[in-house]
Amino acid sequence: MTAYEDNAADGTDSGTSIQISNEFATIRLRKVHTRNGERLEIVAPRRGLRILLDAVELESLTWQTPETFSGFLRASIGRDRGEDESRMP
């Protein structure tokens, strides 16, 4: 992930973006065209982060279990009190 910049420095903007929000996060999605093909740009404006994912990287998300995503969240916001640290990656 890289720091967010408000332009498509790595590609050409296809125009339309979608924003998805809840009480915990806001993200913006848009398709961009790069030298290496189409990518989905995901921006987290509150955190100032951005990532570009290709079709294979996006498809790989469908291979994951809910526990995988719980692990991502646990790593980003910290462990619960009393959680066994020996079980953490």
N, CA, C and O atoms as a MOPAC input file, in Angstrom:
PM7 MOZYME 1SCF
protein

 N      0.83300 1    -1.16400 1     0.00000 1
 C      0.00000 1     0.00000 1     0.00000 1
 C      0.88100 1     1.23100 1     0.00000 1
 O      1.97200 1     1.23400 1     0.56900 1
 N      0.40300 1     2.25400 1    -0.63200 1
 C      1.16600 1     3.49100 1    -0.69400 1
 C      0.34100 1     4.63800 1    -0.14700 1
 O     -0.88100 1     4.55400 1    -0.02500 1
 N      1.03800 1     5.70100 1     0.17500 1
 C      0.33000 1     6.90100 1     0.61400 1
 C     -0.54900 1     7.39200 1    -0.52300 1
 O     -0.16500 1     7.33100 1    -1.69100 1
 N     -1.69500 1     7.86300 1    -0.18000 1
 C     -2.68600 1     8.30000 1    -1.15700 1
 C     -2.30400 1     9.63200 1    -1.77200 1
 O     -1.93400 1    10.57000 1    -1.06600 1
 N     -2.39300 1     9.70800 1    -3.07400 1
 C     -2.26100 1    10.96700 1    -3.78900 1
 C     -3.51900 1    11.11500 1    -4.61700 1
 O     -4.00600 1    10.13000 1    -5.17200 1
 N     -4.05200 1    12.30600 1    -4.71400 1
 C     -5.33900 1    12.51000 1    -5.37400 1
 C     -5.21900 1    12.61900 1    -6.88900 1
 O     -5.79400 1    13.52000 1    -7.50000 1
 N     -4.47100 1    11.69900 1    -7.49200 1
 C     -4.40700 1    11.59500 1    -8.94500 1
 C     -4.05200 1    10.16500 1    -9.29900 1
 O     -3.67900 1     9.37500 1    -8.43200 1
 N     -4.16800 1     9.84300 1   -10.55100 1
 C     -3.86000 1     8.48500 1   -10.99200 1
 C     -2.45200 1     8.47400 1   -11.57100 1
 O     -2.27600 1     8.23800 1   -12.76700 1
 N     -1.44600 1     8.72900 1   -10.73400 1
 C     -0.06700 1     8.80400 1   -11.19200 1
 C      0.36400 1     7.50900 1   -11.86300 1
 O      1.20700 1     7.52700 1   -12.76100 1
 N     -0.20300 1     6.39100 1   -11.43800 1
 C      0.15200 1     5.10000 1   -12.01100 1
 C     -0.73900 1     4.70900 1   -13.17000 1
 O     -0.57200 1     3.61900 1   -13.71700 1
 N     -1.67000 1     5.54500 1   -13.56700 1
 C     -2.56400 1     5.16300 1   -14.64300 1
 C     -3.55700 1     6.24100 1   -14.98400 1
 O     -3.57300 1     7.31600 1   -14.38500 1
 N     -4.37800 1     5.93400 1   -15.95300 1
 C     -5.38700 1     6.86000 1   -16.42000 1
 C     -6.70700 1     6.54200 1   -15.74400 1
 O     -7.16100 1     5.39800 1   -15.76300 1
 N     -7.31200 1     7.53300 1   -15.15600 1
 C     -8.59000 1     7.38700 1   -14.46700 1
 C     -9.68000 1     7.04800 1   -15.46700 1
 O     -9.76800 1     7.66800 1   -16.52700 1
 N    -10.50900 1     6.07200 1   -15.13900 1
 C    -11.62100 1     5.73100 1   -16.02100 1
 C    -12.85500 1     6.57900 1   -15.73700 1
 O    -13.87700 1     6.42700 1   -16.40700 1
 N    -12.76800 1     7.47700 1   -14.74400 1
 C    -13.87100 1     8.38900 1   -14.50300 1
 C    -14.62400 1     8.14000 1   -13.22500 1
 O    -14.36900 1     8.80900 1   -12.22400 1
 N    -15.53100 1     7.21300 1   -13.22500 1
 C    -16.45700 1     7.00400 1   -12.12500 1
 C    -15.78500 1     6.33500 1   -10.92500 1
 O    -15.01900 1     5.38300 1   -11.07200 1
 N    -16.09000 1     6.85400 1    -9.74700 1
 C    -15.62900 1     6.19200 1    -8.52900 1
 C    -16.83900 1     5.84500 1    -7.67300 1
 O    -17.91200 1     6.43100 1    -7.81300 1
 N    -16.64100 1     4.89200 1    -6.79700 1
 C    -17.67700 1     4.43100 1    -5.87300 1
 C    -17.12600 1     4.61500 1    -4.46800 1
 O    -15.96700 1     4.29400 1    -4.20600 1
 N    -17.95100 1     5.13000 1    -3.56600 1
 C    -17.54400 1     5.26600 1    -2.17400 1
 C    -18.42200 1     4.36500 1    -1.31700 1
 O    -19.64200 1     4.32600 1    -1.47400 1
 N    -17.77900 1     3.64700 1    -0.41400 1
 C    -18.48400 1     2.77900 1     0.52700 1
 C    -18.03700 1     3.18600 1     1.92400 1
 O    -16.84100 1     3.29500 1     2.19400 1
 N    -19.01400 1     3.41300 1     2.81900 1
 C    -18.69600 1     3.88800 1     4.16900 1
 C    -19.55000 1     3.19400 1     5.20600 1
 O    -20.65500 1     2.73200 1     4.92100 1
 N    -19.02300 1     3.13100 1     6.40400 1
 C    -19.80400 1     2.80900 1     7.59100 1
 C    -19.19400 1     3.58300 1     8.74500 1
 O    -18.38400 1     4.48000 1     8.51300 1
 N    -19.55300 1     3.26700 1     9.96900 1
 C    -19.05400 1     4.04200 1    11.09700 1
 C    -17.56800 1     3.81200 1    11.36400 1
 O    -16.95500 1     4.57100 1    12.11400 1
 N    -16.98100 1     2.77800 1    10.76100 1
 C    -15.58600 1     2.44000 1    11.01700 1
 C    -14.62600 1     2.83500 1     9.90000 1
 O    -13.44200 1     3.04800 1    10.16000 1
 N    -15.10500 1     2.93600 1     8.67600 1
 C    -14.19300 1     3.17800 1     7.55200 1
 C    -14.92600 1     3.78900 1     6.36200 1
 O    -16.14400 1     3.68100 1     6.22900 1
 N    -14.14600 1     4.42700 1     5.51200 1
 C    -14.61600 1     4.92900 1     4.22300 1
 C    -13.57600 1     4.53300 1     3.18800 1
 O    -12.38000 1     4.73500 1     3.40000 1
 N    -14.02300 1     3.97200 1     2.07200 1
 C    -13.10700 1     3.65700 1     0.98200 1
 C    -13.70700 1     4.14100 1    -0.32800 1
 O    -14.92600 1     4.22400 1    -0.48300 1
 N    -12.82200 1     4.45600 1    -1.26700 1
 C    -13.24200 1     4.81200 1    -2.61800 1
 C    -12.61700 1     3.83100 1    -3.58900 1
 O    -11.45000 1     3.46300 1    -3.45600 1
 N    -13.41000 1     3.41000 1    -4.57300 1
 C    -12.97000 1     2.46600 1    -5.59300 1
 C    -13.08600 1     3.10100 1    -6.95900 1
 O    -14.03800 1     3.83400 1    -7.22600 1
 N    -12.12000 1     2.82600 1    -7.83300 1
 C    -12.25000 1     3.22800 1    -9.22600 1
 C    -11.32900 1     2.36200 1   -10.07500 1
 O    -10.30300 1     1.87300 1    -9.60300 1
 N    -11.70600 1     2.18500 1   -11.31300 1
 C    -10.89200 1     1.43200 1   -12.25400 1
 C     -9.92000 1     2.39500 1   -12.91100 1
 O    -10.30900 1     3.46700 1   -13.37500 1
 N     -8.64400 1     2.00100 1   -12.94700 1
 C     -7.63000 1     2.80500 1   -13.61900 1
 C     -6.91600 1     1.93800 1   -14.64400 1
 O     -6.81600 1     0.72100 1   -14.49200 1
 N     -6.43000 1     2.58000 1   -15.67300 1
 C     -5.67600 1     1.88700 1   -16.71800 1
 C     -4.20100 1     2.20500 1   -16.51700 1
 O     -3.81700 1     3.37400 1   -16.46800 1
 N     -3.37500 1     1.17200 1   -16.40000 1
 C     -1.94000 1     1.34600 1   -16.19900 1
 C     -1.19600 1     0.75200 1   -17.39000 1
 O     -1.80100 1     0.15300 1   -18.27900 1
 N      0.12400 1     0.92700 1   -17.39600 1
 C      0.94300 1     0.31400 1   -18.44700 1
 C      0.82200 1    -1.20000 1   -18.43300 1
 O      1.03600 1    -1.85300 1   -19.45400 1
 N      0.47700 1    -1.76000 1   -17.27400 1
 C      0.35900 1    -3.21500 1   -17.12600 1
 C     -1.08500 1    -3.69700 1   -17.15100 1
 O     -1.35800 1    -4.82100 1   -16.72900 1
 N     -2.00300 1    -2.88900 1   -17.62700 1
 C     -3.40500 1    -3.28800 1   -17.72200 1
 C     -4.28700 1    -2.60300 1   -16.70300 1
 O     -3.86000 1    -1.69500 1   -15.99000 1
 N     -5.53000 1    -3.05900 1   -16.65000 1
 C     -6.51500 1    -2.46200 1   -15.73900 1
 C     -6.24800 1    -2.88600 1   -14.29900 1
 O     -5.81900 1    -4.00700 1   -14.02700 1
 N     -6.51300 1    -1.96100 1   -13.39100 1
 C     -6.38300 1    -2.21000 1   -11.95600 1
 C     -7.56800 1    -1.58800 1   -11.24300 1
 O     -8.17200 1    -0.63600 1   -11.73600 1
 N     -7.89500 1    -2.12600 1   -10.08900 1
 C     -8.86600 1    -1.48900 1    -9.20900 1
 C     -8.06800 1    -0.70700 1    -8.18000 1
 O     -7.24100 1    -1.26700 1    -7.46100 1
 N     -8.32600 1     0.59000 1    -8.11800 1
 C     -7.68100 1     1.43100 1    -7.11900 1
 C     -8.60200 1     1.50000 1    -5.90800 1
 O     -9.78500 1     1.81800 1    -6.03400 1
 N     -8.05900 1     1.20300 1    -4.75000 1
 C     -8.79500 1     1.29900 1    -3.49300 1
 C     -8.08700 1     2.34500 1    -2.65100 1
 O     -6.89200 1     2.23400 1    -2.37700 1
 N     -8.83900 1     3.36700 1    -2.24100 1
 C     -8.28100 1     4.47100 1    -1.46200 1
 C     -8.99100 1     4.52400 1    -0.11000 1
 O    -10.21800 1     4.46200 1    -0.03500 1
 N     -8.20200 1     4.63700 1     0.94700 1
 C     -8.71800 1     4.85300 1     2.29800 1
 C     -8.33800 1     6.28200 1     2.69200 1
 O     -7.27400 1     6.50000 1     3.27200 1
 N     -9.20900 1     7.26700 1     2.37700 1
 C     -8.84000 1     8.66900 1     2.58900 1
 C     -8.52000 1     9.02300 1     4.04000 1
 O     -7.63300 1     9.84100 1     4.28300 1
 N     -9.20700 1     8.43700 1     4.99600 1
 C     -8.95000 1     8.76200 1     6.41100 1
 C     -7.53400 1     8.38600 1     6.82800 1
 O     -6.90800 1     9.07900 1     7.63000 1
 N     -7.03600 1     7.28200 1     6.27600 1
 C     -5.69000 1     6.80800 1     6.62100 1
 C     -4.63400 1     7.30000 1     5.64100 1
 O     -3.43700 1     7.18100 1     5.90200 1
 N     -5.07400 1     7.85300 1     4.51200 1
 C     -4.12800 1     8.32200 1     3.50800 1
 C     -3.42900 1     7.20000 1     2.77300 1
 O     -2.27100 1     7.34200 1     2.37800 1
 N     -4.12500 1     6.07200 1     2.58100 1
 C     -3.53400 1     4.90400 1     1.92900 1
 C     -4.22900 1     4.58100 1     0.62200 1
 O     -5.39800 1     4.90800 1     0.41900 1
 N     -3.47200 1     3.92400 1    -0.27000 1
 C     -3.99400 1     3.58200 1    -1.59100 1
 C     -3.31400 1     2.31100 1    -2.06100 1
 O     -2.13800 1     2.08800 1    -1.77300 1
 N     -4.05200 1     1.47100 1    -2.78800 1
 C     -3.48400 1     0.26800 1    -3.37000 1
 C     -4.12700 1     0.03600 1    -4.73500 1
 O     -5.29700 1     0.35900 1    -4.94100 1
 N     -3.36000 1    -0.52100 1    -5.65800 1
 C     -3.86800 1    -0.92000 1    -6.97200 1
 C     -3.81200 1    -2.43800 1    -7.04800 1
 O     -2.76300 1    -3.03300 1    -6.80000 1
 N     -4.93400 1    -3.07100 1    -7.38800 1
 C     -5.00700 1    -4.53000 1    -7.46600 1
 C     -5.41700 1    -4.96500 1    -8.86200 1
 O     -6.31700 1    -4.37900 1    -9.46500 1
 N     -4.74500 1    -6.00600 1    -9.38100 1
 C     -5.13300 1    -6.54600 1   -10.68100 1
 C     -6.18700 1    -7.63800 1   -10.49200 1
 O     -6.58300 1    -7.94100 1    -9.36600 1
 N     -6.62800 1    -8.21400 1   -11.58100 1
 C     -7.72200 1    -9.19600 1   -11.52900 1
 C     -7.36700 1   -10.41900 1   -10.68500 1
 O     -8.21000 1   -10.91300 1    -9.93700 1
 N     -6.14100 1   -10.91300 1   -10.79200 1
 C     -5.75000 1   -12.09000 1   -10.01400 1
 C     -5.72200 1   -11.75900 1    -8.52600 1
 O     -6.17100 1   -12.56100 1    -7.70700 1
 N     -5.20300 1   -10.59300 1    -8.17100 1
 C     -5.16600 1   -10.19800 1    -6.76400 1
 C     -6.58000 1   -10.05400 1    -6.20300 1
 O     -6.84700 1   -10.44200 1    -5.06600 1
 N     -7.47700 1    -9.49700 1    -7.00800 1
 C     -8.87300 1    -9.36900 1    -6.56500 1
 C     -9.53600 1   -10.73500 1    -6.42900 1
 O    -10.24400 1   -10.99100 1    -5.45500 1
 N     -9.30700 1   -11.60600 1    -7.40200 1
 C     -9.90100 1   -12.94600 1    -7.31900 1
 C     -9.40700 1   -13.68200 1    -6.08200 1
 O    -10.15800 1   -14.43000 1    -5.45700 1
 N     -8.14000 1   -13.46900 1    -5.72900 1
 C     -7.58700 1   -14.16500 1    -4.55800 1
 C     -8.32400 1   -13.80200 1    -3.27300 1
 O     -8.30700 1   -14.57700 1    -2.31700 1
 N     -8.97100 1   -12.63800 1    -3.23400 1
 C     -9.77700 1   -12.28400 1    -2.06300 1
 C    -10.92100 1   -13.27400 1    -1.86000 1
 O    -11.31400 1   -13.54600 1    -0.72600 1
 N    -11.45200 1   -13.81100 1    -2.95300 1
 C    -12.57000 1   -14.75000 1    -2.85200 1
 C    -12.13400 1   -16.10900 1    -2.31500 1
 O    -12.97400 1   -16.90900 1    -1.90300 1
 N    -10.84900 1   -16.37200 1    -2.31700 1
 C    -10.32700 1   -17.64800 1    -1.81800 1
 C    -10.16200 1   -17.64800 1    -0.30600 1
 O     -9.89500 1   -18.69400 1     0.28600 1
 N    -10.31600 1   -16.49400 1     0.32300 1
 C    -10.03700 1   -16.34600 1     1.74700 1
 C    -11.24900 1   -16.69300 1     2.60200 1
 O    -12.39300 1   -16.65800 1     2.14900 1
 N    -10.95900 1   -17.02400 1     3.83600 1
 C    -12.02300 1   -17.30100 1     4.80000 1
 C    -12.26500 1   -16.04100 1     5.64200 1
 O    -11.41700 1   -15.15000 1     5.68600 1
 N    -13.41700 1   -15.97200 1     6.30500 1
 C    -13.65200 1   -14.83800 1     7.20600 1
 C    -12.56800 1   -14.71100 1     8.28100 1
 O    -12.27400 1   -13.60300 1     8.73000 1
 N    -11.97700 1   -15.82100 1     8.69200 1
 C    -10.93300 1   -15.79500 1     9.70100 1
 C     -9.69100 1   -15.05000 1     9.20000 1
 O     -9.00200 1   -14.39000 1     9.97800 1
 N     -9.41300 1   -15.15800 1     7.90300 1
 C     -8.28200 1   -14.43100 1     7.33200 1
 C     -8.47400 1   -12.93000 1     7.50700 1
 O     -7.55600 1   -12.22200 1     7.91800 1
 N     -9.67500 1   -12.45200 1     7.19100 1
 C     -9.95400 1   -11.02500 1     7.32000 1
 C     -9.96300 1   -10.59300 1     8.78000 1
 O     -9.55400 1    -9.47500 1     9.09400 1
 N    -10.42200 1   -11.45700 1     9.67300 1
 C    -10.35600 1   -11.14900 1    11.10600 1
 C     -8.90700 1   -10.97000 1    11.53700 1
 O     -8.60000 1   -10.10500 1    12.35700 1
 N     -8.02000 1   -11.78600 1    10.98500 1
 C     -6.59500 1   -11.65400 1    11.28600 1
 C     -6.03000 1   -10.33400 1    10.78900 1
 O     -5.21900 1    -9.71100 1    11.47400 1
 N     -6.45000 1    -9.89700 1     9.59900 1
 C     -6.00700 1    -8.59400 1     9.08400 1
 C     -6.42000 1    -7.48100 1    10.04200 1
 O     -5.62300 1    -6.60700 1    10.38200 1
 N     -7.67700 1    -7.53000 1    10.46900 1
 C     -8.18600 1    -6.48000 1    11.35900 1
 C     -7.48800 1    -6.51000 1    12.71000 1
 O     -7.16300 1    -5.46300 1    13.27100 1
 N     -7.25900 1    -7.71300 1    13.23100 1
 C     -6.58800 1    -7.84500 1    14.51800 1
 C     -5.18200 1    -7.24900 1    14.43300 1
 O     -4.72900 1    -6.58100 1    15.36200 1
 N     -4.50400 1    -7.49000 1    13.33100 1
 C     -3.14300 1    -6.96900 1    13.16100 1
 C     -3.14200 1    -5.44800 1    13.03800 1
 O     -2.20300 1    -4.79600 1    13.49400 1
 N     -4.18400 1    -4.87200 1    12.42500 1
 C     -4.18300 1    -3.42500 1    12.21500 1
 C     -4.66500 1    -2.63700 1    13.42300 1
 O     -4.26200 1    -1.48800 1    13.60400 1
 N     -5.52500 1    -3.23000 1    14.25900 1
 C     -6.04700 1    -2.47600 1    15.40600 1
 C     -5.52500 1    -2.99100 1    16.73800 1
 O     -5.79500 1    -2.38900 1    17.77700 1
 N     -4.79400 1    -4.07500 1    16.72800 1
 C     -4.20100 1    -4.58100 1    17.95500 1
 C     -4.94700 1    -5.77300 1    18.51400 1
 O     -6.06600 1    -6.08700 1    18.10800 1
 N     -4.29400 1    -6.42300 1    19.45300 1
 C     -4.85800 1    -7.61700 1    20.07400 1
 C     -5.84600 1    -7.24700 1    21.17100 1
 O     -5.75700 1    -6.18400 1    21.78600 1
 N     -6.78900 1    -8.15300 1    21.39600 1
 C     -7.69000 1    -8.00100 1    22.53700 1
 C     -6.91800 1    -8.32600 1    23.80900 1
 O     -5.97900 1    -9.12200 1    23.79100 1
 N     -7.32200 1    -7.70400 1    24.91200 1
 C     -6.69700 1    -8.02200 1    26.19100 1
 C     -6.90700 1    -9.49200 1    26.51700 1
 O     -7.99200 1   -10.04300 1    26.33200 1
 N     -5.84200 1   -10.10900 1    27.00500 1
 C     -5.95600 1   -11.50000 1    27.41400 1
 C     -5.83500 1   -12.48500 1    26.26300 1
 O     -5.87400 1   -13.69400 1    26.48900 1
 N     -5.68900 1   -12.00800 1    25.05100 1
 C     -5.56700 1   -12.92200 1    23.91700 1
 C     -4.20600 1   -13.58900 1    23.98600 1
 O     -3.20500 1   -12.94200 1    24.29700 1
 N     -4.16900 1   -14.85800 1    23.70100 1
 C     -2.94400 1   -15.64000 1    23.74700 1
 C     -2.01300 1   -15.20400 1    22.62400 1
 O     -2.28700 1   -15.46800 1    21.45300 1
 N     -0.90200 1   -14.52900 1    22.97700 1
 C      0.02000 1   -14.03200 1    21.97300 1
 C      0.73100 1   -15.15300 1    21.23400 1
 O      1.20800 1   -14.93600 1    20.12000 1
 N      0.81800 1   -16.33000 1    21.80900 1
 C      1.50100 1   -17.43800 1    21.14300 1
 C      0.71100 1   -17.90700 1    19.92200 1
 O      1.27200 1   -18.58400 1    19.06000 1
 N     -0.57100 1   -17.56700 1    19.82700 1
 C     -1.38100 1   -17.97100 1    18.68900 1
 C     -1.35500 1   -16.93400 1    17.57400 1
 O     -1.87200 1   -17.18000 1    16.48400 1
 N     -0.75600 1   -15.77500 1    17.84100 1
 C     -0.71400 1   -14.72000 1    16.84600 1
 C      0.44600 1   -14.94500 1    15.89400 1
 O      1.51800 1   -15.38600 1    16.30800 1
 N      0.23300 1   -14.63700 1    14.59900 1
 C      1.33300 1   -14.79800 1    13.64800 1
 C      2.43600 1   -13.79200 1    13.88800 1
 O      3.43800 1   -13.79200 1    13.17300 1

